[in-house]
Amino acid sequence: MTLDPMTEVAVQAWGEAAATARRTRAGLDTRGLAAFERAATAVQAELVRRVGQHFTLAELATAWREADRWAPDVALDAALPGRAPRSTPLLVDLACARLQRSARDAHA
């Protein structure tokens, strides 16, 4: 499958998300971990809401590039009463990594 350069950059960034999230989780206490997981779930749900159930990798990459406009607020609201995770971009990368397998063109 050939991806446009912008989508290729996004997919590469998502590829590192799982390992980075594991390292981040390892450094959190119980409350911090709970806040991280709530924020990660909320960011993924919002991403699904934005791209819909049937999306392409390019559409997911576009939502990824726009996430700095909405993800910090979503993560903060979900993390309460705990503190929001310091790395909202990681939460977005992680959500995209999980969702990319569901893209219409993921297996083309």
Residue frames as a rotation matrix with the C-alpha (Angstrom) as fourth column:
MET 1
0.587 0.810 0.000 0.00
0.810 -0.587 0.000 0.00
0.000 0.000 -1.000 0.00
THR 2
-0.525 -0.716 0.460 1.32
0.712 -0.665 -0.224 3.44
0.467 0.210 0.859 -0.93
LEU 3
0.387 0.605 -0.696 0.53
0.878 -0.472 0.078 6.26
-0.282 -0.641 -0.714 1.48
ASP 4
0.644 -0.181 0.744 0.84
0.217 -0.889 -0.404 9.95
0.734 0.421 -0.533 0.88
PRO 5
-0.347 -0.938 -0.024 3.82
0.292 -0.084 -0.953 11.47
0.891 -0.337 0.303 2.75
MET 6
-0.365 0.268 0.892 1.68
-0.763 -0.635 -0.122 13.18
0.533 -0.725 0.436 5.43
THR 7
0.740 0.671 0.046 -0.10
-0.604 0.631 0.487 9.93
0.298 -0.388 0.872 6.25
GLU 8
0.443 -0.667 -0.599 3.19
0.331 0.743 -0.582 8.01
0.833 0.060 0.550 6.24
VAL 9
-0.567 -0.638 0.521 4.64
-0.212 -0.498 -0.841 10.39
0.796 -0.588 0.147 8.86
ALA 10
0.056 0.697 0.715 1.56
-0.960 -0.160 0.230 9.91
0.275 -0.699 0.660 11.01
VAL 11
0.853 0.278 -0.442 1.66
-0.229 0.960 0.164 6.12
0.469 -0.039 0.882 10.76
GLN 12
-0.037 -0.947 -0.318 5.33
0.307 0.292 -0.906 6.14
0.951 -0.131 0.280 11.76
ALA 13
-0.556 -0.118 0.823 4.56
-0.619 -0.602 -0.504 8.26
0.556 -0.789 0.262 14.82
TRP 14
0.467 0.827 0.313 1.77
-0.853 0.328 0.405 5.90
0.232 -0.456 0.859 15.85
GLY 15
0.534 -0.307 -0.788 4.14
-0.003 0.931 -0.365 2.95
0.846 0.197 0.496 15.61
GLU 16
-0.565 -0.825 -0.025 6.10
0.107 -0.042 -0.993 4.22
0.818 -0.564 0.112 18.59
ALA 17
-0.069 0.628 0.775 3.08
-0.707 -0.579 0.406 4.91
0.704 -0.520 0.484 20.78
ALA 18
0.780 0.452 -0.433 2.64
-0.072 0.752 0.655 1.53
0.621 -0.480 0.619 22.46
ALA 19
0.094 -0.836 -0.541 6.22
0.803 0.385 -0.456 1.34
0.589 -0.391 0.707 23.72
THR 20
-0.693 -0.317 0.648 6.19
-0.010 -0.894 -0.449 4.95
0.721 -0.317 0.616 24.89
ALA 21
0.235 0.869 0.436 2.87
-0.646 -0.195 0.738 4.39
0.726 -0.455 0.516 26.67
ARG 22
0.654 -0.059 -0.754 4.27
0.420 0.858 0.296 1.32
0.630 -0.510 0.586 28.45
ARG 23
-0.436 -0.887 -0.154 7.22
0.697 -0.225 -0.681 3.36
0.569 -0.404 0.716 29.73
THR 24
-0.534 0.315 0.784 4.91
-0.407 -0.909 0.088 6.18
0.741 -0.272 0.614 30.78
ARG 25
0.563 0.819 -0.108 2.54
-0.347 0.354 0.869 3.85
0.750 -0.452 0.483 32.62
ALA 26
0.286 -0.537 -0.794 5.45
0.679 0.698 -0.227 2.21
0.676 -0.474 0.564 34.45
GLY 27
-0.732 -0.672 0.113 6.36
0.440 -0.593 -0.674 5.55
0.520 -0.444 0.730 36.00
LEU 28
-0.269 0.733 0.625 2.88
-0.494 -0.662 0.564 6.37
0.827 -0.157 0.540 37.31
ASP 29
-0.934 0.124 0.335 1.40
-0.269 0.374 -0.888 5.72
-0.236 -0.919 -0.316 40.72
THR 30
-0.626 0.734 0.263 -2.08
0.712 0.676 -0.190 4.18
-0.318 0.068 -0.946 41.02
ARG 31
0.248 0.757 -0.604 -3.92
0.365 -0.651 -0.666 7.50
-0.897 -0.055 -0.438 40.79
GLY 32
-0.220 -0.430 -0.876 -1.80
-0.629 -0.624 0.464 8.70
-0.746 0.653 -0.133 37.92
LEU 33
-0.977 -0.133 0.168 -2.32
0.014 0.742 0.670 5.45
-0.214 0.657 -0.723 36.06
ALA 34
-0.235 0.966 0.103 -6.09
0.799 0.253 -0.545 5.66
-0.553 -0.046 -0.832 36.54
ALA 35
0.313 0.307 -0.899 -6.10
-0.105 -0.929 -0.354 9.25
-0.944 0.206 -0.258 35.23
PHE 36
-0.632 -0.623 -0.461 -3.93
-0.566 -0.036 0.824 8.23
-0.530 0.782 -0.330 32.27
GLU 37
-0.876 0.306 0.373 -6.28
0.430 0.847 0.313 5.38
-0.220 0.434 -0.874 31.35
ARG 38
0.135 0.955 -0.262 -9.40
0.634 -0.287 -0.718 7.55
-0.762 -0.070 -0.644 31.66
ALA 39
0.141 -0.157 -0.977 -7.79
-0.465 -0.882 0.075 10.20
-0.874 0.444 -0.197 29.46
ALA 40
-0.858 -0.507 -0.082 -6.62
-0.328 0.418 0.847 7.62
-0.395 0.754 -0.525 26.90
THR 41
-0.545 0.740 0.393 -10.11
0.746 0.643 -0.175 6.13
-0.383 0.198 -0.902 26.66
ALA 42
0.358 0.715 -0.600 -11.72
0.360 -0.699 -0.618 9.55
-0.861 0.005 -0.508 26.28
VAL 43
-0.221 -0.516 -0.828 -9.26
-0.616 -0.584 0.528 10.67
-0.756 0.627 -0.189 23.60
GLN 44
-0.965 -0.116 0.237 -9.87
0.082 0.723 0.686 7.48
-0.251 0.681 -0.688 21.62
ALA 45
-0.176 0.977 0.121 -13.65
0.828 0.213 -0.519 7.89
-0.533 0.008 -0.846 21.92
GLU 46
0.361 0.270 -0.893 -13.42
-0.088 -0.943 -0.321 11.48
-0.929 0.194 -0.316 20.71
LEU 47
-0.629 -0.653 -0.422 -11.21
-0.528 -0.040 0.849 10.44
-0.571 0.756 -0.319 17.83
VAL 48
-0.775 0.441 0.452 -13.77
0.579 0.782 0.229 7.80
-0.253 0.440 -0.862 16.79
ARG 49
0.228 0.899 -0.374 -16.49
0.593 -0.433 -0.679 10.43
-0.772 -0.068 -0.632 17.01
ARG 50
0.121 -0.258 -0.959 -14.48
-0.444 -0.878 0.180 12.69
-0.888 0.404 -0.220 14.71
VAL 51
-0.748 -0.497 -0.440 -13.53
-0.604 0.233 0.762 10.13
-0.276 0.836 -0.475 12.05
GLY 52
0.283 0.927 -0.247 -16.64
-0.958 0.284 -0.032 7.94
0.041 0.245 0.969 12.25
GLN 53
0.487 0.003 0.873 -16.87
-0.339 0.922 0.185 4.18
-0.805 -0.386 0.450 12.10
HIS 54
0.592 -0.256 0.764 -15.65
0.744 0.539 -0.395 3.92
-0.311 0.802 0.509 8.49
PHE 55
0.797 -0.410 -0.443 -12.49
-0.391 -0.910 0.140 5.92
-0.461 0.061 -0.885 7.81
THR 56
0.766 -0.642 -0.034 -9.28
0.287 0.390 -0.875 5.79
0.575 0.661 0.483 5.83
LEU 57
0.161 -0.815 -0.557 -5.74
0.980 0.064 0.190 6.13
-0.119 -0.576 0.809 7.13
ALA 58
-0.623 -0.380 0.684 -5.56
0.545 -0.838 0.031 9.57
0.561 0.393 0.729 5.51
GLU 59
0.282 0.802 0.527 -8.71
-0.033 -0.540 0.841 10.67
0.959 -0.255 -0.126 7.36
LEU 60
0.796 -0.071 -0.601 -7.26
0.590 0.308 0.746 9.37
0.132 -0.949 0.287 10.62
ALA 61
-0.261 -0.965 -0.030 -4.00
0.964 -0.259 -0.053 11.18
0.044 -0.043 0.998 9.91
THR 62
-0.339 0.224 0.914 -5.91
0.212 -0.928 0.306 14.43
0.917 0.298 0.267 9.33
ALA 63
0.764 0.643 0.058 -7.69
0.037 -0.133 0.990 14.05
0.645 -0.754 -0.126 12.67
TRP 64
0.450 -0.707 -0.546 -4.30
0.893 0.340 0.295 13.29
-0.023 -0.620 0.784 14.28
ARG 65
-0.531 -0.697 0.482 -2.83
0.731 -0.664 -0.154 16.53
0.428 0.271 0.862 12.91
GLU 66
-0.154 0.577 0.802 -5.81
-0.133 -0.816 0.562 18.51
0.979 -0.020 0.202 14.24
ALA 67
0.317 0.375 -0.871 -5.84
0.658 0.574 0.487 16.87
0.683 -0.728 -0.065 17.67
ASP 68
-0.702 -0.629 -0.333 -3.89
0.678 -0.449 -0.582 19.64
0.217 -0.635 0.742 19.36
ARG 69
-0.663 0.535 0.524 -7.08
-0.343 -0.839 0.422 21.72
0.666 0.100 0.740 19.10
TRP 70
0.325 0.937 0.131 -9.29
-0.647 0.119 0.753 19.33
0.690 -0.329 0.645 21.10
ALA 71
0.253 -0.211 -0.944 -7.28
0.304 0.944 -0.129 16.56
0.918 -0.254 0.303 22.79
PRO 72
-0.807 -0.589 0.046 -5.88
0.123 -0.243 -0.962 18.56
0.578 -0.770 0.269 25.74
ASP 73
-0.448 0.718 0.532 -9.38
-0.871 -0.486 -0.076 19.54
0.204 -0.498 0.843 26.87
VAL 74
0.508 0.625 -0.593 -10.71
-0.501 0.774 0.386 16.00
0.700 0.101 0.707 26.42
ALA 75
-0.098 -0.648 -0.755 -7.78
0.388 0.674 -0.629 14.52
0.917 -0.355 0.185 28.36
LEU 76
-0.878 -0.237 0.415 -8.09
-0.225 -0.561 -0.797 17.07
0.422 -0.793 0.440 31.16
ASP 77
-0.063 0.949 0.307 -11.82
-0.953 -0.149 0.264 16.54
0.296 -0.276 0.914 31.59
ALA 78
0.573 0.304 -0.761 -11.44
-0.249 0.949 0.191 12.75
0.781 0.080 0.620 31.59
ALA 79
-0.320 -0.833 -0.452 -8.51
0.283 0.371 -0.884 12.71
0.904 -0.411 0.117 34.01
LEU 80
-0.402 0.196 0.894 -10.37
-0.737 -0.649 -0.189 14.60
0.544 -0.735 0.405 36.73
PRO 81
1.000 -0.012 0.024 -10.18
-0.024 -0.766 0.642 14.42
0.011 -0.643 -0.766 39.70
GLY 82
0.342 -0.938 0.055 -6.60
0.705 0.295 0.645 13.45
-0.621 -0.182 0.763 38.90
ARG 83
0.024 -0.441 -0.897 -4.15
-0.386 -0.832 0.398 15.52
-0.922 0.337 -0.190 36.94
ALA 84
0.921 0.279 -0.273 -4.19
-0.336 0.212 -0.918 15.34
-0.198 0.937 0.289 33.17
PRO 85
0.517 -0.770 0.374 -1.37
0.740 0.622 0.257 13.32
-0.430 0.143 0.891 31.64
ARG 86
0.109 -0.578 -0.809 1.56
-0.052 -0.816 0.576 15.51
-0.993 -0.021 -0.119 30.66
SER 87
-0.837 -0.513 -0.191 1.75
-0.238 0.025 0.971 14.12
-0.493 0.858 -0.143 27.17
THR 88
0.211 0.977 -0.040 -1.55
-0.346 0.036 -0.938 14.53
-0.914 0.212 0.345 25.39
PRO 89
0.134 -0.166 -0.977 0.14
-0.990 0.018 -0.139 13.89
0.041 0.986 -0.162 22.02
LEU 90
-0.896 -0.442 0.037 1.04
-0.444 0.891 -0.096 10.41
0.009 -0.102 -0.995 23.31
LEU 91
-0.408 0.826 0.390 -2.62
-0.033 0.413 -0.910 9.74
-0.912 -0.384 -0.141 24.06
VAL 92
0.464 0.549 -0.695 -3.55
-0.684 -0.277 -0.675 10.77
-0.563 0.788 0.247 20.52
ASP 93
-0.313 -0.665 -0.678 -0.77
-0.922 0.385 0.048 8.63
0.229 0.640 -0.734 19.02
LEU 94
-0.904 -0.015 0.427 -1.90
-0.215 0.879 -0.425 5.68
-0.370 -0.476 -0.798 21.12
ALA 95
0.050 0.996 0.072 -5.53
-0.190 0.081 -0.978 6.10
-0.980 0.035 0.194 20.04
CYS 96
0.403 0.054 -0.914 -4.50
-0.896 -0.181 -0.406 6.34
-0.187 0.982 -0.024 16.38
ALA 97
-0.679 -0.707 -0.197 -2.29
-0.727 0.685 0.047 3.26
0.102 0.175 -0.979 16.70
ARG 98
-0.672 0.502 0.544 -5.23
0.001 0.736 -0.677 1.31
-0.740 -0.454 -0.495 18.05
LEU 99
0.310 0.920 -0.238 -7.63
-0.201 -0.181 -0.963 2.62
-0.929 0.346 0.128 15.41
GLN 100
-0.206 -0.430 -0.879 -5.42
-0.898 -0.275 0.345 2.32
-0.390 0.860 -0.329 12.34
ARG 101
-0.938 -0.130 0.322 -6.14
-0.043 0.963 0.266 -1.42
-0.345 0.235 -0.909 12.05
SER 102
-0.152 0.973 0.172 -9.81
0.568 0.229 -0.790 -0.53
-0.809 -0.023 -0.588 11.56
ALA 103
-0.237 0.036 -0.971 -9.19
-0.559 -0.822 0.106 1.86
-0.794 0.568 0.216 8.67
ARG 104
0.764 0.644 0.037 -10.84
-0.305 0.411 -0.859 0.83
-0.569 0.645 0.510 5.41
ASP 105
0.791 -0.504 -0.346 -7.49
-0.351 0.089 -0.932 0.84
0.501 0.859 -0.106 3.64
ALA 106
0.404 -0.667 0.626 -5.35
-0.842 -0.004 0.539 -0.61
-0.357 -0.745 -0.563 6.42
HIS 107
0.046 -0.349 0.936 -5.01
-0.037 0.936 0.351 -3.97
-0.998 -0.051 0.030 4.72
ALA 108
0.912 0.352 -0.212 -4.96
-0.190 -0.096 -0.977 -2.83
-0.364 0.931 -0.020 1.12
